[in-house]
């Protein structure tokens, strides 16, 4: 029979553990969502947008794992999420990046809610752990906004969509350059 090790020697509350596991599910969903977007871009001919979204999907998995390991290291039990409701088809390239921005804003709100909770109950360890994500969300929203700006600046007519796709492949370097100008992100 499996040996059960039960300990109450931990600072992590059950409520915080639940919030962190909910975030595991959200990061896992983000990864799957962006992977699905990448696939749609790939088969629709937007090769650079696809590469960007494949990379982004990998990043979201790393975010999920950060939460996963933190929960277990803090004495909790990280749970693999059940994933449902992944869209496979999208209206347009612009619609994809509108969805990315809306999704990132919802993730920022979710992270902020956990930060707020940790501050209120004086869980400063988890509060500090979350600071990386607070900074990361700033970067993620900047990238998504920049992507949408490309559609307005370049325009979708003629070779516009082809040019936009080229630029979408360079989004991360834009944010890295911004970071040099405004401080580390
Ligand atoms: Fe893990 Fe895009 O937030």
Backbone and ligand atoms as CSV (ligand in chain L), in Angstrom:
chain,resi,resn,atom,element,x,y,z
A,1,UNK,N,N,0.847,-1.205,0.000
A,1,UNK,CA,C,0.000,0.000,0.000
A,1,UNK,C,C,0.882,1.256,0.000
A,2,UNK,N,N,0.418,2.232,-0.728
A,2,UNK,CA,C,1.210,3.466,-0.827
A,2,UNK,C,C,1.317,4.157,0.521
A,3,UNK,N,N,2.535,4.583,0.842
A,3,UNK,CA,C,2.757,5.253,2.126
A,3,UNK,C,C,2.249,6.699,2.037
A,4,UNK,N,N,1.427,7.094,2.982
A,4,UNK,CA,C,0.897,8.459,3.004
A,4,UNK,C,C,1.732,9.296,3.958
A,5,UNK,N,N,2.298,10.360,3.444
A,5,UNK,CA,C,3.049,11.258,4.318
A,5,UNK,C,C,2.218,12.515,4.502
A,6,UNK,N,N,1.748,12.709,5.705
A,6,UNK,CA,C,0.893,13.866,5.970
A,6,UNK,C,C,1.619,14.796,6.924
A,7,UNK,N,N,1.674,16.069,6.568
A,7,UNK,CA,C,2.328,17.024,7.450
A,7,UNK,C,C,1.539,18.326,7.448
A,8,UNK,N,N,1.485,18.956,8.565
A,8,UNK,CA,C,0.835,20.276,8.630
A,8,UNK,C,C,1.904,21.359,8.683
A,9,UNK,N,N,3.180,20.934,8.523
A,9,UNK,CA,C,4.279,21.900,8.639
A,9,UNK,C,C,4.485,22.662,7.341
A,10,UNK,N,N,3.578,23.509,7.053
A,10,UNK,CA,C,3.724,24.314,5.839
A,10,UNK,C,C,3.012,25.648,6.028
A,11,UNK,N,N,3.518,26.648,5.332
A,11,UNK,CA,C,2.908,27.981,5.422
A,11,UNK,C,C,1.807,28.168,4.393
A,12,UNK,N,N,1.870,27.391,3.330
A,12,UNK,CA,C,0.902,27.542,2.243
A,12,UNK,C,C,-0.499,27.158,2.725
A,13,UNK,N,N,-1.457,28.068,2.606
A,13,UNK,CA,C,-2.825,27.726,3.021
A,13,UNK,C,C,-3.512,26.937,1.908
A,14,UNK,N,N,-4.576,26.220,2.287
A,14,UNK,CA,C,-5.320,25.442,1.286
A,14,UNK,C,C,-5.929,26.357,0.232
A,15,UNK,N,N,-6.375,27.539,0.681
A,15,UNK,CA,C,-6.983,28.478,-0.272
A,15,UNK,C,C,-5.949,28.953,-1.300
A,16,UNK,N,N,-4.732,29.262,-0.815
A,16,UNK,CA,C,-3.684,29.709,-1.749
A,16,UNK,C,C,-3.304,28.572,-2.688
A,17,UNK,N,N,-3.203,27.370,-2.132
A,17,UNK,CA,C,-2.877,26.201,-2.971
A,17,UNK,C,C,-3.915,26.051,-4.087
A,18,UNK,N,N,-5.176,26.244,-3.749
A,18,UNK,CA,C,-6.252,26.123,-4.754
A,18,UNK,C,C,-6.100,27.213,-5.827
A,19,UNK,N,N,-5.814,28.435,-5.395
A,19,UNK,CA,C,-5.633,29.530,-6.361
A,19,UNK,C,C,-4.455,29.247,-7.293
A,20,UNK,N,N,-3.368,28.692,-6.723
A,20,UNK,CA,C,-2.183,28.391,-7.537
A,20,UNK,C,C,-2.480,27.252,-8.513
A,21,UNK,N,N,-3.235,26.259,-8.054
A,21,UNK,CA,C,-3.596,25.174,-8.973
A,21,UNK,C,C,-4.539,25.670,-10.075
A,22,UNK,N,N,-5.411,26.615,-9.732
A,22,UNK,CA,C,-6.265,27.215,-10.773
A,22,UNK,C,C,-5.391,27.917,-11.810
A,23,UNK,N,N,-4.303,28.550,-11.335
A,23,UNK,CA,C,-3.405,29.247,-12.263
A,23,UNK,C,C,-2.625,28.244,-13.117
A,24,UNK,N,N,-2.273,27.095,-12.531
A,24,UNK,CA,C,-1.650,26.017,-13.319
A,24,UNK,C,C,-2.553,25.705,-14.514
A,25,UNK,N,N,-3.842,25.562,-14.241
A,25,UNK,CA,C,-4.794,25.222,-15.318
A,25,UNK,C,C,-4.848,26.337,-16.361
A,26,UNK,N,N,-4.804,27.593,-15.899
A,26,UNK,CA,C,-4.880,28.712,-16.851
A,26,UNK,C,C,-3.636,28.787,-17.732
A,27,UNK,N,N,-2.465,28.543,-17.143
A,27,UNK,CA,C,-1.227,28.583,-17.935
A,27,UNK,C,C,-1.198,27.404,-18.922
A,28,UNK,N,N,-1.688,26.262,-18.460
A,28,UNK,CA,C,-1.746,25.079,-19.323
A,28,UNK,C,C,-2.708,25.346,-20.479
A,29,UNK,N,N,-3.845,25.972,-20.163
A,29,UNK,CA,C,-4.806,26.324,-21.210
A,29,UNK,C,C,-4.173,27.303,-22.201
A,30,UNK,N,N,-3.423,28.288,-21.669
A,30,UNK,CA,C,-2.767,29.268,-22.543
A,30,UNK,C,C,-1.863,28.552,-23.538
A,31,UNK,N,N,-1.093,27.581,-23.040
A,31,UNK,CA,C,-0.168,26.843,-23.894
A,31,UNK,C,C,-0.935,26.126,-25.012
A,32,UNK,N,N,-2.004,25.455,-24.639
A,32,UNK,CA,C,-2.796,24.713,-25.632
A,32,UNK,C,C,-3.484,25.666,-26.615
A,33,UNK,N,N,-3.964,26.781,-26.088
A,33,UNK,CA,C,-4.663,27.786,-26.909
A,33,UNK,C,C,-3.706,28.339,-27.969
A,34,UNK,N,N,-2.494,28.698,-27.552
A,34,UNK,CA,C,-1.528,29.272,-28.492
A,34,UNK,C,C,-1.001,28.218,-29.470
A,35,UNK,N,N,-0.912,26.982,-28.998
A,35,UNK,CA,C,-0.500,25.895,-29.898
A,35,UNK,C,C,-1.545,25.712,-31.002
A,36,UNK,N,N,-2.807,25.795,-30.614
A,36,UNK,CA,C,-3.888,25.665,-31.579
A,36,UNK,C,C,-3.872,26.832,-32.573
A,37,UNK,N,N,-3.614,28.047,-32.057
A,37,UNK,CA,C,-3.498,29.217,-32.942
A,37,UNK,C,C,-2.319,29.040,-33.898
A,38,UNK,N,N,-1.204,28.516,-33.372
A,38,UNK,CA,C,-0.003,28.297,-34.193
A,38,UNK,C,C,-0.331,27.355,-35.345
A,39,UNK,N,N,-1.056,26.310,-35.041
A,39,UNK,CA,C,-1.405,25.320,-36.062
A,39,UNK,C,C,-2.277,25.952,-37.148
A,40,UNK,N,N,-3.252,26.756,-36.720
A,40,UNK,CA,C,-4.130,27.421,-37.702
A,40,UNK,C,C,-3.309,28.362,-38.599
A,41,UNK,N,N,-2.396,29.133,-37.980
A,41,UNK,CA,C,-1.548,30.055,-38.769
A,41,UNK,C,C,-0.677,29.267,-39.738
A,42,UNK,N,N,-0.122,28.160,-39.265
A,42,UNK,CA,C,0.753,27.309,-40.069
A,42,UNK,C,C,0.029,26.827,-41.318
A,43,UNK,N,N,-1.160,26.277,-41.125
A,43,UNK,CA,C,-1.863,25.685,-42.283
A,43,UNK,C,C,-2.502,26.762,-43.158
A,44,UNK,N,N,-2.617,27.992,-42.632
A,44,UNK,CA,C,-3.210,29.074,-43.427
A,44,UNK,C,C,-2.134,29.840,-44.201
A,45,UNK,N,N,-0.862,29.539,-43.927
A,45,UNK,CA,C,0.222,30.158,-44.698
A,45,UNK,C,C,0.945,31.287,-43.987
A,46,UNK,N,N,0.614,31.523,-42.711
A,46,UNK,CA,C,1.297,32.573,-41.949
A,46,UNK,C,C,2.434,31.925,-41.138
A,47,UNK,N,N,3.523,31.634,-41.836
A,47,UNK,CA,C,4.601,30.833,-41.237
A,47,UNK,C,C,5.283,31.526,-40.059
A,48,UNK,N,N,5.481,32.840,-40.153
A,48,UNK,CA,C,6.199,33.550,-39.088
A,48,UNK,C,C,5.328,33.732,-37.848
A,49,UNK,N,N,4.040,34.038,-38.072
A,49,UNK,CA,C,3.108,34.128,-36.942
A,49,UNK,C,C,3.028,32.767,-36.260
A,50,UNK,N,N,3.036,31.704,-37.068
A,50,UNK,CA,C,2.985,30.348,-36.509
A,50,UNK,C,C,4.199,30.089,-35.622
A,51,UNK,N,N,5.382,30.435,-36.122
A,51,UNK,CA,C,6.601,30.206,-35.325
A,51,UNK,C,C,6.542,30.976,-34.019
A,52,UNK,N,N,6.076,32.230,-34.092
A,52,UNK,CA,C,5.947,33.034,-32.873
A,52,UNK,C,C,5.012,32.336,-31.878
A,53,UNK,N,N,3.881,31.839,-32.371
A,53,UNK,CA,C,2.899,31.222,-31.474
A,53,UNK,C,C,3.363,29.862,-30.960
A,54,UNK,N,N,4.133,29.122,-31.777
A,54,UNK,CA,C,4.719,27.861,-31.267
A,54,UNK,C,C,5.659,28.185,-30.100
A,55,UNK,N,N,6.472,29.220,-30.266
A,55,UNK,CA,C,7.395,29.610,-29.177
A,55,UNK,C,C,6.606,30.055,-27.945
A,56,UNK,N,N,5.544,30.803,-28.201
A,56,UNK,CA,C,4.730,31.320,-27.104
A,56,UNK,C,C,4.055,30.176,-26.344
A,57,UNK,N,N,3.616,29.167,-27.064
A,57,UNK,CA,C,2.998,27.998,-26.419
A,57,UNK,C,C,4.011,27.314,-25.495
A,58,UNK,N,N,5.265,27.214,-25.955
A,58,UNK,CA,C,6.319,26.617,-25.109
A,58,UNK,C,C,6.540,27.457,-23.852
A,59,UNK,N,N,6.529,28.778,-24.027
A,59,UNK,CA,C,6.717,29.676,-22.883
A,59,UNK,C,C,5.625,29.476,-21.838
A,60,UNK,N,N,4.396,29.325,-22.323
A,60,UNK,CA,C,3.276,29.143,-21.385
A,60,UNK,C,C,3.406,27.830,-20.614
A,61,UNK,N,N,3.942,26.825,-21.283
A,61,UNK,CA,C,4.173,25.558,-20.558
A,61,UNK,C,C,5.207,25.772,-19.453
A,62,UNK,N,N,6.235,26.587,-19.746
A,62,UNK,CA,C,7.242,26.888,-18.709
A,62,UNK,C,C,6.596,27.644,-17.551
A,63,UNK,N,N,5.664,28.556,-17.864
A,63,UNK,CA,C,4.952,29.274,-16.796
A,63,UNK,C,C,4.180,28.279,-15.929
A,64,UNK,N,N,3.491,27.356,-16.607
A,64,UNK,CA,C,2.715,26.351,-15.886
A,64,UNK,C,C,3.630,25.560,-14.955
A,65,UNK,N,N,4.815,25.172,-15.452
A,65,UNK,CA,C,5.732,24.367,-14.641
A,65,UNK,C,C,6.280,25.150,-13.449
A,66,UNK,N,N,6.476,26.459,-13.626
A,66,UNK,CA,C,6.937,27.277,-12.485
A,66,UNK,C,C,5.927,27.182,-11.339
A,67,UNK,N,N,4.641,27.343,-11.670
A,67,UNK,CA,C,3.605,27.213,-10.630
A,67,UNK,C,C,3.582,25.795,-10.074
A,68,UNK,N,N,3.666,24.833,-10.961
A,68,UNK,CA,C,3.608,23.414,-10.581
A,68,UNK,C,C,4.671,23.085,-9.526
A,69,UNK,N,N,5.925,23.450,-9.839
A,69,UNK,CA,C,7.021,23.131,-8.918
A,69,UNK,C,C,6.913,23.939,-7.629
A,70,UNK,N,N,6.465,25.178,-7.746
A,70,UNK,CA,C,6.341,26.002,-6.532
A,70,UNK,C,C,5.351,25.368,-5.552
A,71,UNK,N,N,4.213,24.928,-6.078
A,71,UNK,CA,C,3.185,24.331,-5.205
A,71,UNK,C,C,3.765,23.131,-4.443
A,72,UNK,N,N,4.435,22.257,-5.167
A,72,UNK,CA,C,4.983,21.058,-4.498
A,72,UNK,C,C,6.104,21.416,-3.536
A,73,UNK,N,N,6.959,22.357,-3.921
A,73,UNK,CA,C,8.054,22.753,-3.020
A,73,UNK,C,C,7.518,23.406,-1.752
A,74,UNK,N,N,6.349,24.056,-1.860
A,74,UNK,CA,C,5.754,24.721,-0.693
A,74,UNK,C,C,4.940,23.747,0.157
A,75,UNK,N,N,4.951,22.475,-0.208
A,75,UNK,CA,C,4.262,21.470,0.603
A,75,UNK,C,C,2.863,21.142,0.123
A,76,UNK,N,N,2.473,21.689,-1.022
A,76,UNK,CA,C,1.146,21.392,-1.565
A,76,UNK,C,C,1.178,20.251,-2.559
A,77,UNK,N,N,0.128,20.145,-3.338
A,77,UNK,CA,C,0.025,19.088,-4.349
A,77,UNK,C,C,-0.393,19.734,-5.667
A,78,UNK,N,N,0.568,19.821,-6.584
A,78,UNK,CA,C,0.265,20.401,-7.901
A,78,UNK,C,C,-0.564,19.406,-8.708
A,79,UNK,N,N,-1.586,19.911,-9.357
A,79,UNK,CA,C,-2.520,19.043,-10.089
A,79,UNK,C,C,-2.497,19.309,-11.588
A,80,UNK,N,N,-2.327,18.247,-12.357
A,80,UNK,CA,C,-2.436,18.376,-13.817
A,80,UNK,C,C,-3.878,18.714,-14.175
A,81,UNK,N,N,-4.043,19.786,-14.955
A,81,UNK,CA,C,-5.394,20.254,-15.271
A,81,UNK,C,C,-6.048,19.418,-16.371
A,82,UNK,N,N,-7.383,19.392,-16.349
A,82,UNK,CA,C,-8.162,18.829,-17.462
A,82,UNK,C,C,-8.366,19.965,-18.448
A,83,UNK,N,N,-8.028,19.757,-19.697
A,83,UNK,CA,C,-8.182,20.833,-20.672
A,83,UNK,C,C,-9.344,20.544,-21.627
A,84,UNK,N,N,-10.255,21.503,-21.704
A,84,UNK,CA,C,-11.355,21.383,-22.668
A,84,UNK,C,C,-11.582,22.752,-23.303
A,85,UNK,N,N,-12.355,22.771,-24.369
A,85,UNK,CA,C,-12.781,24.038,-24.973
A,85,UNK,C,C,-11.722,24.754,-25.780
A,86,UNK,N,N,-10.787,24.014,-26.358
A,86,UNK,CA,C,-9.758,24.652,-27.194
A,86,UNK,C,C,-10.323,24.903,-28.603
A,87,UNK,N,N,-10.291,26.157,-29.042
A,87,UNK,CA,C,-10.729,26.497,-30.407
A,87,UNK,C,C,-9.676,26.003,-31.411
A,88,UNK,N,N,-10.129,25.549,-32.562
A,88,UNK,CA,C,-9.177,25.095,-33.595
A,88,UNK,C,C,-9.182,25.989,-34.831
A,89,UNK,N,N,-10.245,26.749,-34.990
A,89,UNK,CA,C,-10.376,27.593,-36.182
A,89,UNK,C,C,-10.579,29.049,-35.785
A,90,UNK,N,N,-10.006,29.934,-36.583
A,90,UNK,CA,C,-10.037,31.356,-36.261
A,90,UNK,C,C,-10.451,32.136,-37.505
A,91,UNK,N,N,-11.036,33.307,-37.258
A,91,UNK,CA,C,-11.638,34.093,-38.333
A,91,UNK,C,C,-10.589,34.693,-39.270
A,92,UNK,N,N,-9.493,35.163,-38.668
A,92,UNK,CA,C,-8.460,35.850,-39.459
A,92,UNK,C,C,-7.189,35.951,-38.615
A,93,UNK,N,N,-6.095,36.398,-39.267
A,93,UNK,CA,C,-4.840,36.564,-38.521
A,93,UNK,C,C,-5.017,37.644,-37.451
A,94,UNK,N,N,-5.709,38.699,-37.827
A,94,UNK,CA,C,-5.947,39.768,-36.850
A,94,UNK,C,C,-6.765,39.251,-35.659
A,95,UNK,N,N,-7.787,38.449,-35.960
A,95,UNK,CA,C,-8.630,37.897,-34.880
A,95,UNK,C,C,-7.795,37.069,-33.909
A,96,UNK,N,N,-6.800,36.334,-34.441
A,96,UNK,CA,C,-5.929,35.532,-33.578
A,96,UNK,C,C,-5.245,36.439,-32.546
A,97,UNK,N,N,-4.688,37.559,-33.030
A,97,UNK,CA,C,-3.921,38.404,-32.110
A,97,UNK,C,C,-4.831,39.252,-31.208
A,98,UNK,N,N,-6.062,39.500,-31.649
A,98,UNK,CA,C,-7.035,40.133,-30.740
A,98,UNK,C,C,-7.345,39.182,-29.582
A,99,UNK,N,N,-7.462,37.901,-29.908
A,99,UNK,CA,C,-7.728,36.909,-28.858
A,99,UNK,C,C,-6.536,36.767,-27.920
A,100,UNK,N,N,-5.307,36.854,-28.481
A,100,UNK,CA,C,-4.104,36.762,-27.635
A,100,UNK,C,C,-4.104,37.909,-26.618
A,101,UNK,N,N,-4.382,39.129,-27.095
A,101,UNK,CA,C,-4.363,40.281,-26.179
A,101,UNK,C,C,-5.440,40.137,-25.102
A,102,UNK,N,N,-6.659,39.774,-25.523
A,102,UNK,CA,C,-7.749,39.619,-24.542
A,102,UNK,C,C,-7.386,38.542,-23.517
A,103,UNK,N,N,-6.774,37.465,-23.995
A,103,UNK,CA,C,-6.415,36.375,-23.088
A,103,UNK,C,C,-5.331,36.821,-22.102
A,104,UNK,N,N,-4.328,37.531,-22.600
A,104,UNK,CA,C,-3.248,37.985,-21.710
A,104,UNK,C,C,-3.769,38.965,-20.653
A,105,UNK,N,N,-4.716,39.819,-21.042
A,105,UNK,CA,C,-5.294,40.746,-20.060
A,105,UNK,C,C,-6.027,39.954,-18.968
A,106,UNK,N,N,-6.713,38.894,-19.362
A,106,UNK,CA,C,-7.410,38.075,-18.351
A,106,UNK,C,C,-6.399,37.365,-17.446
A,107,UNK,N,N,-5.245,36.968,-18.001
A,107,UNK,CA,C,-4.216,36.310,-17.176
A,107,UNK,C,C,-3.598,37.328,-16.205
A,108,UNK,N,N,-3.378,38.539,-16.676
A,108,UNK,CA,C,-2.853,39.587,-15.790
A,108,UNK,C,C,-3.800,39.785,-14.607
A,109,UNK,N,N,-5.098,39.829,-14.897
A,109,UNK,CA,C,-6.097,40.020,-13.829
A,109,UNK,C,C,-6.034,38.863,-12.830
A,110,UNK,N,N,-5.886,37.669,-13.375
A,110,UNK,CA,C,-5.836,36.480,-12.520
A,110,UNK,C,C,-4.602,36.514,-11.607
A,111,UNK,N,N,-3.455,36.874,-12.178
A,111,UNK,CA,C,-2.222,36.971,-11.372
A,111,UNK,C,C,-2.403,38.063,-10.310
A,112,UNK,N,N,-2.957,39.196,-10.714
A,112,UNK,CA,C,-3.158,40.291,-9.757
A,112,UNK,C,C,-4.055,39.855,-8.599
A,113,UNK,N,N,-5.076,39.070,-8.895
A,113,UNK,CA,C,-5.983,38.605,-7.835
A,113,UNK,C,C,-5.237,37.714,-6.834
A,114,UNK,N,N,-4.334,36.870,-7.324
A,114,UNK,CA,C,-3.580,35.998,-6.397
A,114,UNK,C,C,-2.598,36.843,-5.581
A,115,UNK,N,N,-1.953,37.809,-6.237
A,115,UNK,CA,C,-1.031,38.710,-5.526
A,115,UNK,C,C,-1.790,39.425,-4.406
A,116,UNK,N,N,-2.966,39.922,-4.738
A,116,UNK,CA,C,-3.805,40.637,-3.776
A,116,UNK,C,C,-4.143,39.725,-2.588
A,117,UNK,N,N,-4.528,38.502,-2.883
A,117,UNK,CA,C,-4.860,37.522,-1.842
A,117,UNK,C,C,-3.652,37.262,-0.937
A,118,UNK,N,N,-2.482,37.044,-1.551
A,118,UNK,CA,C,-1.270,36.717,-0.766
A,118,UNK,C,C,-0.872,37.883,0.131
A,119,UNK,N,N,-1.024,39.081,-0.369
A,119,UNK,CA,C,-0.698,40.261,0.437
A,119,UNK,C,C,-1.644,40.344,1.631
A,120,UNK,N,N,-2.934,40.109,1.358
A,120,UNK,CA,C,-3.957,40.224,2.420
A,120,UNK,C,C,-3.715,39.227,3.543
A,121,UNK,N,N,-3.263,38.011,3.202
A,121,UNK,CA,C,-3.067,36.999,4.268
A,121,UNK,C,C,-1.602,36.945,4.723
A,122,UNK,N,N,-0.795,37.902,4.258
A,122,UNK,CA,C,0.628,37.996,4.634
A,122,UNK,C,C,1.433,36.756,4.231
A,123,UNK,N,N,1.108,36.174,3.084
A,123,UNK,CA,C,1.934,35.093,2.538
A,123,UNK,C,C,2.965,35.762,1.621
A,124,UNK,N,N,4.001,36.283,2.233
A,124,UNK,CA,C,4.969,37.073,1.460
A,124,UNK,C,C,5.899,36.189,0.624
A,125,UNK,N,N,5.995,34.924,0.967
A,125,UNK,CA,C,6.809,34.005,0.155
A,125,UNK,C,C,6.167,33.824,-1.223
A,126,UNK,N,N,4.867,33.526,-1.214
A,126,UNK,CA,C,4.168,33.353,-2.492
A,126,UNK,C,C,4.053,34.700,-3.202
A,127,UNK,N,N,3.854,35.744,-2.418
A,127,UNK,CA,C,3.790,37.102,-2.969
A,127,UNK,C,C,5.066,37.388,-3.762
A,128,UNK,N,N,6.203,37.047,-3.180
A,128,UNK,CA,C,7.484,37.295,-3.850
A,128,UNK,C,C,7.638,36.402,-5.088
A,129,UNK,N,N,7.241,35.148,-4.955
A,129,UNK,CA,C,7.295,34.229,-6.102
A,129,UNK,C,C,6.511,34.800,-7.291
A,130,UNK,N,N,5.389,35.452,-6.986
A,130,UNK,CA,C,4.515,35.958,-8.048
A,130,UNK,C,C,5.050,37.201,-8.752
A,131,UNK,N,N,6.052,37.841,-8.160
A,131,UNK,CA,C,6.558,39.088,-8.774
A,131,UNK,C,C,7.104,38.842,-10.181
A,132,UNK,N,N,7.710,37.678,-10.386
A,132,UNK,CA,C,8.218,37.342,-11.732
A,132,UNK,C,C,7.075,37.386,-12.740
A,133,UNK,N,N,5.915,36.873,-12.337
A,133,UNK,CA,C,4.766,36.826,-13.248
A,133,UNK,C,C,4.178,38.213,-13.474
A,134,UNK,N,N,4.235,39.057,-12.454
A,134,UNK,CA,C,3.736,40.434,-12.608
A,134,UNK,C,C,4.533,41.127,-13.722
A,135,UNK,N,N,5.847,40.977,-13.666
A,135,UNK,CA,C,6.719,41.578,-14.683
A,135,UNK,C,C,6.495,40.930,-16.047
A,136,UNK,N,N,6.363,39.616,-16.034
A,136,UNK,CA,C,6.167,38.876,-17.288
A,136,UNK,C,C,4.884,39.322,-17.990
A,137,UNK,N,N,3.842,39.583,-17.227
A,137,UNK,CA,C,2.573,39.993,-17.841
A,137,UNK,C,C,2.694,41.334,-18.549
A,138,UNK,N,N,3.521,42.196,-18.007
A,138,UNK,CA,C,3.760,43.481,-18.676
A,138,UNK,C,C,4.336,43.212,-20.074
A,139,UNK,N,N,5.297,42.301,-20.135
A,139,UNK,CA,C,5.921,41.964,-21.421
A,139,UNK,C,C,4.913,41.315,-22.373
A,140,UNK,N,N,4.128,40.391,-21.835
A,140,UNK,CA,C,3.185,39.659,-22.684
A,140,UNK,C,C,2.131,40.592,-23.287
A,141,UNK,N,N,1.647,41.521,-22.482
A,141,UNK,CA,C,0.641,42.468,-23.008
A,141,UNK,C,C,1.275,43.405,-24.040
A,142,UNK,N,N,2.511,43.824,-23.791
A,142,UNK,CA,C,3.194,44.714,-24.741
A,142,UNK,C,C,3.336,44.022,-26.097
A,143,UNK,N,N,3.732,42.757,-26.081
A,143,UNK,CA,C,3.899,41.998,-27.334
A,143,UNK,C,C,2.564,41.914,-28.083
A,144,UNK,N,N,1.499,41.592,-27.358
A,144,UNK,CA,C,0.196,41.425,-28.010
A,144,UNK,C,C,-0.306,42.756,-28.575
A,145,UNK,N,N,-0.095,43.838,-27.842
A,145,UNK,CA,C,-0.521,45.155,-28.348
A,145,UNK,C,C,0.279,45.538,-29.587
A,146,UNK,N,N,1.577,45.280,-29.540
A,146,UNK,CA,C,2.453,45.583,-30.674
A,146,UNK,C,C,1.989,44.806,-31.919
A,147,UNK,N,N,1.603,43.548,-31.711
A,147,UNK,CA,C,1.125,42.725,-32.825
A,147,UNK,C,C,-0.075,43.384,-33.482
A,148,UNK,N,N,-1.015,43.850,-32.686
A,148,UNK,CA,C,-2.229,44.457,-33.254
A,148,UNK,C,C,-1.923,45.791,-33.938
A,149,UNK,N,N,-0.958,46.527,-33.412
A,149,UNK,CA,C,-0.566,47.796,-34.039
A,149,UNK,C,C,-0.087,47.570,-35.474
A,150,UNK,N,N,0.565,46.421,-35.698
A,150,UNK,CA,C,1.081,46.130,-37.039
A,150,UNK,C,C,-0.037,46.127,-38.085
A,151,UNK,N,N,-1.206,45.631,-37.686
A,151,UNK,CA,C,-2.327,45.571,-38.633
A,151,UNK,C,C,-2.786,46.977,-39.011
A,152,UNK,N,N,-2.756,47.890,-38.029
A,152,UNK,CA,C,-3.187,49.275,-38.295
A,152,UNK,C,C,-2.125,50.036,-39.079
A,153,UNK,N,N,-0.858,49.854,-38.711
A,153,UNK,CA,C,0.224,50.627,-39.336
A,153,UNK,C,C,0.456,50.173,-40.777
A,154,UNK,N,N,0.521,48.868,-40.980
A,154,UNK,CA,C,0.869,48.342,-42.303
A,154,UNK,C,C,-0.370,48.248,-43.206
A,155,UNK,N,N,-1.520,47.888,-42.599
A,155,UNK,CA,C,-2.736,47.706,-43.403
A,155,UNK,C,C,-2.760,46.311,-44.006
A,156,UNK,N,N,-3.969,45.755,-44.194
A,156,UNK,CA,C,-4.060,44.354,-44.610
A,156,UNK,C,C,-4.203,44.181,-46.128
A,157,UNK,N,N,-4.324,45.281,-46.861
A,157,UNK,CA,C,-4.501,45.164,-48.314
A,157,UNK,C,C,-3.190,44.834,-49.027
A,158,UNK,N,N,-3.299,44.406,-50.293
A,158,UNK,CA,C,-2.115,44.126,-51.121
A,158,UNK,C,C,-1.202,43.101,-50.460
A,159,UNK,N,N,0.076,43.491,-50.321
A,159,UNK,CA,C,1.024,42.562,-49.671
A,159,UNK,C,C,1.057,42.800,-48.159
A,160,UNK,N,N,0.076,43.560,-47.661
A,160,UNK,CA,C,0.048,43.913,-46.234
A,160,UNK,C,C,0.111,42.712,-45.308
A,161,UNK,N,N,-0.739,41.713,-45.564
A,161,UNK,CA,C,-0.763,40.559,-44.665
A,161,UNK,C,C,0.561,39.794,-44.697
A,162,UNK,N,N,1.175,39.747,-45.893
A,162,UNK,CA,C,2.482,39.077,-46.005
A,162,UNK,C,C,3.513,39.840,-45.157
A,163,UNK,N,N,3.488,41.170,-45.260
A,163,UNK,CA,C,4.439,41.998,-44.506
A,163,UNK,C,C,4.177,41.879,-43.000
A,164,UNK,N,N,2.900,41.896,-42.629
A,164,UNK,CA,C,2.549,41.757,-41.204
A,164,UNK,C,C,3.092,40.435,-40.668
A,165,UNK,N,N,2.928,39.375,-41.463
A,165,UNK,CA,C,3.428,38.059,-41.030
A,165,UNK,C,C,4.943,38.101,-40.804
A,166,UNK,N,N,5.660,38.799,-41.687
A,166,UNK,CA,C,7.123,38.920,-41.511
A,166,UNK,C,C,7.431,39.598,-40.169
A,167,UNK,N,N,6.702,40.677,-39.897
A,167,UNK,CA,C,6.956,41.455,-38.681
A,167,UNK,C,C,6.544,40.687,-37.418
A,168,UNK,N,N,5.494,39.882,-37.523
A,168,UNK,CA,C,5.044,39.108,-36.355
A,168,UNK,C,C,6.136,38.141,-35.891
A,169,UNK,N,N,6.976,37.723,-36.826
A,169,UNK,CA,C,8.071,36.819,-36.462
A,169,UNK,C,C,9.150,37.499,-35.641
A,170,UNK,N,N,9.122,38.842,-35.587
A,170,UNK,CA,C,10.177,39.580,-34.869
A,170,UNK,C,C,9.660,40.241,-33.591
A,171,UNK,N,N,8.483,39.854,-33.164
A,171,UNK,CA,C,7.862,40.549,-32.020
A,171,UNK,C,C,8.703,40.553,-30.754
A,172,UNK,N,N,9.320,39.414,-30.453
A,172,UNK,CA,C,10.082,39.344,-29.195
A,172,UNK,C,C,11.243,40.331,-29.196
A,173,UNK,N,N,11.873,40.521,-30.366
A,173,UNK,CA,C,13.021,41.434,-30.395
A,173,UNK,C,C,12.564,42.869,-30.165
A,174,UNK,N,N,11.325,43.192,-30.598
A,174,UNK,CA,C,10.797,44.533,-30.318
A,174,UNK,C,C,10.703,44.742,-28.809
A,175,UNK,N,N,10.193,43.734,-28.104
A,175,UNK,CA,C,10.020,43.887,-26.655
A,175,UNK,C,C,11.378,43.931,-25.956
A,176,UNK,N,N,12.341,43.150,-26.455
A,176,UNK,CA,C,13.682,43.209,-25.855
A,176,UNK,C,C,14.288,44.595,-26.020
A,177,UNK,N,N,14.066,45.213,-27.188
A,177,UNK,CA,C,14.587,46.562,-27.404
A,177,UNK,C,C,13.896,47.562,-26.495
A,178,UNK,N,N,12.568,47.380,-26.284
A,178,UNK,CA,C,11.837,48.259,-25.377
A,178,UNK,C,C,12.383,48.132,-23.964
A,179,UNK,N,N,12.737,46.882,-23.590
A,179,UNK,CA,C,13.242,46.637,-22.247
A,179,UNK,C,C,14.532,47.403,-22.015
A,180,UNK,N,N,15.367,47.458,-23.051
A,180,UNK,CA,C,16.641,48.187,-22.924
A,180,UNK,C,C,16.353,49.663,-22.656
A,181,UNK,N,N,15.268,50.154,-23.266
A,181,UNK,CA,C,14.941,51.574,-23.113
A,181,UNK,C,C,14.265,51.882,-21.779
A,182,UNK,N,N,13.466,50.949,-21.252
A,182,UNK,CA,C,12.644,51.274,-20.077
A,182,UNK,C,C,13.036,50.506,-18.835
A,183,UNK,N,N,14.068,49.705,-18.895
A,183,UNK,CA,C,14.478,48.938,-17.718
A,183,UNK,C,C,14.124,47.479,-17.931
A,184,UNK,N,N,14.678,46.602,-17.069
A,184,UNK,CA,C,14.521,45.176,-17.287
A,184,UNK,C,C,13.079,44.714,-17.231
A,185,UNK,N,N,12.729,43.809,-18.181
A,185,UNK,CA,C,11.418,43.176,-18.116
A,185,UNK,C,C,11.590,41.681,-18.253
L,1,LIG,FE1,FE,1.670,32.845,-18.823
L,1,LIG,FE2,FE,0.944,34.588,-21.249
L,1,LIG,O1,O,0.847,34.331,-19.435
